[in-house]
Amino acid sequence: MQVENQVVIITGSGRGIGRSIALEMAQAGAKVIVNDIDEDVAFSVVEEIKQIGGEAIAVIGSVAEWNTAEQLVEMAVKEFGTVNILINNAAVTRPAMIDKMTEEQWDLVNDVGLKGVFYCIKAVAPIFKERGKQNPEALSNGKIINITSVAALTGSIGQINYSATKAGVVGITMSTAREWGKYRIQSNAVAFGIVETRMTETILTEKFVDIYKNKIVLNRFAKTDDVVPGIMFLSSPGANYITGHVLNISGGYHIGV
Ligand SMILES: NC(=O)c1ccc[n+]([C@@H]2O[C@H](COP(=O)([O-])OP(=O)(O)OC[C@H]3O[C@@H](n4cnc5c(N)ncnc54)[C@H](O)[C@@H]3O)[C@@H](O)[C@H]2O)c1
């Protein structure tokens, strides 16, 4: 997918979808900054990448902190010279019905999933915009891919915080596309339905599994490998004329059955 030598920051890439993106990026020759709030998993992804002959470093910290966002970019520049692609993947869920949801649950989900996305985009601004100013005719001076969810538009019972966060991510994606289009920086999002990861372990229990599967047109849950190719495409030169787009990779969950 032509991401060779591109420097890619992937937030929350110690597990799940982020980890699969990190491995695929490295396999394709990209240099990867693996971020996670959990040290062990981040270092083990870096190890896995090195074992396949790839290049990666870990930057530990929460994307809900501005310092982490700054450090991600600083370390990318120090180790690999620049940043070309930012994949805002880190997010958490704290489910509760509306009347039971606490301010802490609301704040945590929005701090990680929404403010964290804003912080990381703000942190790459100097590099992406400067490259845009220096190369006004280039077809791409940076790519941003934000991970959202079908829940952004359909809503989700027991997840008012998460669906608001993910709807906000779509707004961030569109605003960035508009503001930075003149610098030839692409900003897109991908919306997943249900992917089998730690995040969905609790809903994919015997009680709920059929209810959810029946909402998916293709009638199966995604593995992380199902969702990575779309992200690879949006990161590649083939997507140089795509911006402000939300790509649903949901097995048709977004149109319902
Ligand atoms: N799994 C699904 O069905 C599904 C559906 C729609 C959207 N998504 C989105 O896909 C993305 C990846 O989800 P996943 O299923 O792989 O989740 P996951 O829980 O398996 O992995 C998320 C990773 O992010 C890390 N993380 C959590 N808080 C962080 C923080 N503050 N800073 C940095 N890292 C942090 C976690 O430690 C974890 O390793 C998320 O944006 C999620 O909302 C997932």
The ligand as a MOL file (V3000), in Angstrom:
LIG
                    3D

  0  0  0     0  0            999 V3000
M  V30 BEGIN CTAB
M  V30 COUNTS 44 48 0 0 0
M  V30 BEGIN ATOM
M  V30 1 N -13.7450 -2.9870 18.8860 0
M  V30 2 C -14.8100 -2.4490 18.2950 0
M  V30 3 O -15.8310 -3.1200 18.0530 0
M  V30 4 C -14.8060 -1.0180 17.8670 0
M  V30 5 C -15.9410 -0.5160 17.1960 0
M  V30 6 C -15.9440 0.8010 16.7820 0
M  V30 7 C -14.8490 1.6020 17.0080 0
M  V30 8 N -13.7720 1.0850 17.6860 0 CHG=1
M  V30 9 C -12.6540 1.9830 17.9280 0
M  V30 10 O -11.4520 1.3810 17.5050 0
M  V30 11 C -10.3660 1.9000 18.2910 0
M  V30 12 C -9.5460 0.7650 18.8570 0
M  V30 13 O -10.3680 -0.0110 19.7140 0
M  V30 14 P -10.0230 -1.5150 20.1460 0
M  V30 15 O -11.2770 -2.2850 19.9820 0
M  V30 16 O -8.7910 -1.9590 19.5110 0 CHG=-1
M  V30 17 O -9.8070 -1.2790 21.7260 0
M  V30 18 P -8.8140 -1.9800 22.7690 0
M  V30 19 O -9.3590 -1.6500 24.1010 0
M  V30 20 O -8.6030 -3.3970 22.3950 0
M  V30 21 O -7.4420 -1.1980 22.5210 0
M  V30 22 C -7.3420 0.1770 22.8140 0
M  V30 23 C -5.9310 0.4770 23.2840 0
M  V30 24 O -5.8920 1.8780 23.6460 0
M  V30 25 C -5.1470 2.0060 24.8480 0
M  V30 26 N -5.5430 3.2200 25.5650 0
M  V30 27 C -6.6090 3.3880 26.3850 0
M  V30 28 N -6.6180 4.6120 26.8800 0
M  V30 29 C -5.5370 5.2560 26.3760 0
M  V30 30 C -5.0190 6.5470 26.5410 0
M  V30 31 N -5.6050 7.4430 27.3520 0
M  V30 32 N -3.9020 6.8770 25.8600 0
M  V30 33 C -3.2680 5.9800 25.0690 0
M  V30 34 N -3.7270 4.7290 24.8970 0
M  V30 35 C -4.8510 4.3680 25.5460 0
M  V30 36 C -5.4670 0.7490 25.6410 0
M  V30 37 O -4.5100 0.4780 26.6630 0
M  V30 38 C -5.5030 -0.3020 24.5400 0
M  V30 39 O -4.2650 -0.9250 24.3810 0
M  V30 40 C -11.0130 2.7950 19.3270 0
M  V30 41 O -11.0100 4.1260 18.8650 0
M  V30 42 C -12.4280 2.2950 19.3900 0
M  V30 43 O -13.3240 3.2390 19.8890 0
M  V30 44 C -13.7170 -0.1860 18.1120 0
M  V30 END ATOM
M  V30 BEGIN BOND
M  V30 1 1 1 2
M  V30 2 2 2 3
M  V30 3 1 2 4
M  V30 4 1 4 5
M  V30 5 2 4 44
M  V30 6 2 5 6
M  V30 7 1 6 7
M  V30 8 2 7 8
M  V30 9 1 8 9
M  V30 10 1 8 44
M  V30 11 1 9 10
M  V30 12 1 9 42
M  V30 13 1 10 11
M  V30 14 1 11 12
M  V30 15 1 11 40
M  V30 16 1 12 13
M  V30 17 1 13 14
M  V30 18 2 14 15
M  V30 19 1 14 16
M  V30 20 1 14 17
M  V30 21 1 17 18
M  V30 22 2 18 19
M  V30 23 1 18 20
M  V30 24 1 18 21
M  V30 25 1 21 22
M  V30 26 1 22 23
M  V30 27 1 23 24
M  V30 28 1 23 38
M  V30 29 1 24 25
M  V30 30 1 25 26
M  V30 31 1 25 36
M  V30 32 1 26 27
M  V30 33 1 26 35
M  V30 34 2 27 28
M  V30 35 1 28 29
M  V30 36 1 29 30
M  V30 37 2 29 35
M  V30 38 1 30 31
M  V30 39 2 30 32
M  V30 40 1 32 33
M  V30 41 2 33 34
M  V30 42 1 34 35
M  V30 43 1 36 37
M  V30 44 1 36 38
M  V30 45 1 38 39
M  V30 46 1 40 41
M  V30 47 1 40 42
M  V30 48 1 42 43
M  V30 END BOND
M  V30 END CTAB
M  END
